[in-house]
Each structure stands twice: as C-alpha cells, then as structure tokens.
Amino acid sequence: MLRHVGDFSQIFGIKEYILVDGKSKGVRAYDVKNGSGLEFTILADRCLDIAGLSFKGVNCSYITKTGVVAPEYYDEQGIGFLRSYLAGFLTTCGLRNVGSPCDQDGESFPLHGRMANTPGEQVNASTEWINDVPELTISGKMREARLFGENLILSRKITVRYGENKILLQNSIENMGFKREQLHLLFHFNMGYPLLDSEAILVTPTKKLDPRDQEAQNGASAVGLCQPPTADYAEQVFYHDLNTDKAGNTSVALINKNLQLGVALHYSKNQLFNFTQWKQMGEGDYVMGMEPCNCYVGGRIDPRNANVVEYLEPGAVKNFDLTIEILNGLDEINAMIKKINNL
C-alpha cells in the first residue's frame, strides 16, 4: 500500500474530532472509513453509539430532527429522552429499563434507560495489522451507577477490517455491585432514506409474529413492506420470534433491490431472544427500526417481561455480540434472502 499512498488516511483510518455547534457542542466523535466504501461515525460521548452510516456515499441510517445532542441536555423525566434522541444507525437502550418510562419499588426508570446518553470512559481508537490486513478498532466503557444503588459497566468494542463490509459490535456487561440487577438491553438499529423507501423490504425468519397493539395488528399483513412517507402515520411495533440455525444464530435484513443495497444483522438468539420491529412511515419521522433485545419494550412493569426478565448477579458478566453486514449488489442480497429463508 505504501507504494501507492503517502499516508494510510488516504484510503482508510479513524479521524477523531469534537463537535462545536449548538447542542452538539463538546461531543467527541470518530469518523471511520475502511477502504471499501463503508463509512460511519461513532459518538464517544453517547455510549459509543453509531450516528451516520453510509456505503459508497449512500446513506443507510436515520437521523431525527434533534440531530446530535450532548449528554448534558438529556432530560430523563417522562418522554424527555425524545428531545435528545438522535436515533442514528444505532442507539443503545438499557441497562435497567427498555421502552416506556415507569416507576417500580419507589424508583423511576426513564424511557429506554440512561445508557444512550452516557459518555464513554477509557475510549481508545487504534489500527493494527492482523495477518497483513488493517483492523480498525474503537473501544470504551460506560457506567450506570449511583450511590446506594446499581453499578453496571458496559464495555464495548467496535471493529472493522480493511476492505470488508462488516462491523463487529462486541459488548460485555458486568455487575460490579453487590446485589443482583435486572438487565434490560435493546440494540436500536435505525434504517433511513434512501436505503429505506417504498421499494425496501424487511426480511426476517419469523416463525411467530406478535403485534404490540391494535395499530400494529392493523398493519400485520404488510409487516415487511415499506410505504412512502405518510401523513399522520401512527407507529407500528411488532415482536418477532425468529428461527435460528442449530447453534442459535439468526439474521435479519432491510433490503433495497433498486439500490442493490442492504443491511443485515447477525446475532445469537441465545443472547437476545426477542426481535422488535419499529415501523414508522411518517413524514419526517421515516424510519425502520431493527431491534434485537432481551426483553419487551413496555418497560420493567410490562407484564410480558415478568417471565423473561434477565438478571445479572454480583460479579457476573454477560456478553452480547452482533455483526452488521452491508449487502453490496444483487448477488449478495439474493444470497442473504436465501440464507434467512432457510433458517
């Protein structure tokens, strides 16, 4: 490579910077490009979540009207979360509540938990050559803790290799406190225009579909189809029980054959048993959420969570790993559809 370039940043690398405007002022960010046309932004002060993601100049992620908001503007009361909800390609929800705000045992739990507005600690960006291939990595830790309360640590490592259209997202959660804690975790992946348009489809190996409410029930027959931006569209949320391979692994994908582009998620159902689909075809609020999770999105007091709630014992660590894959061209798209349909 060095025969062709003066510096590797010409074709791949990580660029670190700090945002300076409006409510985003002070947010640490990393732009990552891996030489294949895959580019994305990680926000170190927002749980190392992924903001924008594009492939060969085509955007795949959804950015809400709030844009990037620094964590100091976070309002955890009621639905104040929505005033700093970027969405982006990935928002992490949890660690002690997912979905609706609620009160339990004298404690208030905010909408989708606090983790998405938690700055990273010990954040590190590096490039190493593994078997003669550059590997770009960003890692860090986020802490949810309070005096006389919980002490949970989320450690995250995001890795992408030069020339590959995959991102490995590795997460471990450790209970460093002295009592067991409920663990509610949802990976809120958000697909946006132009990947998302009326020609896009969501492909899942669903063996059982459970609409969250009557609004979703009304749209169940078109669950995988997308509409153009629609006035006064009411969001629809579906729970999917997915088929897996013999090892418990599963995959889902949002595909746009017109663009010959798609985004697939691969993960273990043994770690994240539930797949939540958020379908919002509104004007301006135009997004398809693909959300692997270990719970339901009605909050801790949702009766659905009573029999599935996961606990983390003192000193225990649980891992949650996902692979994001960009599907480039009809051959890769058709192969992924076949793989998912065969699960």
Secondary structure by P-SEA (a helix, b strand, c coil): ccccccccccccbbbbbbbcccccccbbbbbbbcccccccccccccccccccccccccccccccccccccccccccccccccccccccccccccccccccccccccccccccccccccccccccccccccccbbbbbbbbbbbbccccbbbbbbbbbbbbcccccbbbbbbbbbccccbbbbbbbbbbbbbbcccccccbbbbbbccbbbbccaaaaaaccccccccccccbbbbbbbbbbccccccccccccccccccccbbbbbbbcccccbbbbbbbbccccbbbbbcccccccccccccccccbbbbbcccbbbbbbbbbbbbccaaaaaaaaaaaaac
